[in-house]
Amino acid sequence: MSSQESEFSTFVAGFFIGTLIGGAVGLLFAPQSGEETREQIRQKSVDLSEQAAKKAEEARAKAEEILAEAKEKIEAATDDLQERAKEVQAQLETLVEKAEEAAGEAEDVAEDAAEEAVEEAEEAEEAVEDAADSDEEAA
């Protein structure tokens, strides 16, 4: 965008300079009296001043329009990024919940397995004691 603005500014400046030079040369070489020439120069300077003010206002309006568009785009991008951040955060929270559930389930499975192992060890101990008692009675 700044390249276009620079080209536009260059064009406007060249236009005004060319207009001034052309007007001055035309007036200086015109077959009129000095008073008429001075009046024409004065009128041309007023006209050019008005044109310059008009072009400056147009350039200001265009700059404001570009600025407003840029602000809108930035706001839209910011809103989009915030929305995406919320989505990622929600996905992360879901993953954390699933990981916590899986960890809880794994803990439950480990506890169940440990309890079974203890029960089997106790049963095996009882079986060994029973076998030892029956060997002593048989002897």
C-alpha positions in Angstrom: 0.0 0.0 0.0 2.8 2.5 0.8 4.2 2.1 -2.7 0.8 3.1 -4.2 0.6 6.0 -1.8 4.1 7.1 -2.8 3.3 6.9 -6.5 0.1 8.9 -5.9 1.9 11.5 -3.9 4.6 11.8 -6.6 1.9 12.1 -9.3 0.1 14.8 -7.3 3.3 16.8 -6.7 4.3 16.5 -10.4 0.8 17.6 -11.5 0.9 20.7 -9.3 4.4 21.7 -10.3 3.7 21.2 -14.0 0.5 23.2 -13.7 2.3 26.0 -11.9 5.1 26.1 -14.5 2.7 25.8 -17.5 0.4 28.5 -16.1 3.3 30.8 -15.3 4.9 30.4 -18.8 1.6 30.8 -20.5 0.8 34.0 -18.6 4.2 35.5 -19.1 4.1 35.0 -22.8 0.5 36.0 -23.3 -0.2 39.3 -25.2 -1.8 41.1 -22.3 -1.1 44.1 -20.2 0.8 43.8 -16.9 -2.3 44.4 -14.8 -4.3 41.7 -16.6 -1.4 39.3 -16.3 -1.0 39.9 -12.6 -4.8 39.4 -12.1 -4.6 36.2 -14.1 -1.6 35.0 -12.0 -3.5 35.9 -8.8 -6.6 34.1 -10.0 -4.5 31.1 -11.1 -2.8 31.0 -7.7 -6.2 31.0 -6.0 -7.4 28.3 -8.2 -4.3 26.2 -7.7 -4.5 26.8 -4.0 -8.1 25.5 -4.0 -7.1 22.5 -6.1 -4.2 21.8 -3.7 -6.5 22.0 -0.7 -9.1 19.7 -2.5 -6.3 17.2 -3.4 -5.0 17.3 0.2 -8.4 16.6 1.5 -8.9 13.7 -0.9 -5.5 12.3 0.1 -6.4 12.6 3.8 -9.8 10.9 3.2 -8.0 8.1 1.4 -5.5 7.7 4.2 -8.3 7.6 6.7 -10.1 5.0 4.6 -6.9 2.8 4.4 -6.4 3.2 8.1 -9.9 2.2 8.9 -9.6 -0.9 6.6 -6.3 -1.8 8.3 -7.9 -1.5 11.7 -10.8 -3.7 10.6 -8.4 -6.3 9.3 -6.3 -6.2 12.5 -9.4 -6.6 14.6 -10.7 -9.5 12.5 -7.3 -11.2 12.7 -7.2 -10.6 16.5 -10.7 -12.0 16.9 -9.8 -15.0 14.8 -6.6 -15.7 16.8 -8.5 -15.4 20.1 -11.1 -17.8 18.8 -8.4 -20.3 17.7 -6.6 -19.9 21.1 -9.9 -20.7 22.9 -10.3 -23.8 20.7 -6.8 -25.0 21.3 -7.2 -24.4 25.0 -10.5 -26.4 25.0 -8.8 -29.2 23.1 -5.9 -29.2 25.6 -8.3 -29.3 28.5 -10.1 -32.3 26.9 -6.7 -34.0 26.5 -5.8 -33.4 30.1 -9.1 -34.8 31.2 -8.7 -37.9 29.1 -5.1 -38.3 30.4 -6.3 -38.0 34.0 -9.1 -40.5 33.3 -6.6 -42.9 31.8 -4.2 -42.5 34.7 -7.1 -43.1 37.1 -8.1 -46.2 35.2 -4.5 -47.4 35.1 -4.3 -46.9 38.9 -7.5 -48.8 39.4 -6.2 -51.7 37.3 -2.9 -51.7 39.1 -4.6 -51.7 42.5 -6.9 -54.6 41.4 -3.9 -56.5 40.2 -2.0 -55.9 43.4 -5.0 -57.0 45.5 -5.3 -60.2 43.4 -1.6 -60.9 43.8 -1.9 -60.4 47.6 -4.9 -62.7 47.7 -3.2 -65.4 45.6 -0.1 -65.1 47.8 -2.2 -65.5 50.9 -4.0 -68.5 49.3 -0.6 -70.0 48.4 0.7 -69.5 51.9 -2.4 -71.2 53.4 -1.9 -74.0 50.9 1.7 -74.4 52.0 0.8 -74.3 55.7 -2.0 -76.9 55.1 0.4 -79.1 53.2 3.0 -78.7 56.0 0.4 -79.5 58.7 -0.8 -82.6 56.8 2.8 -83.8 56.3 3.4 -83.5 60.1 0.2 -85.4 60.9 1.1 -88.1 58.5 4.6 -88.5 60.0 
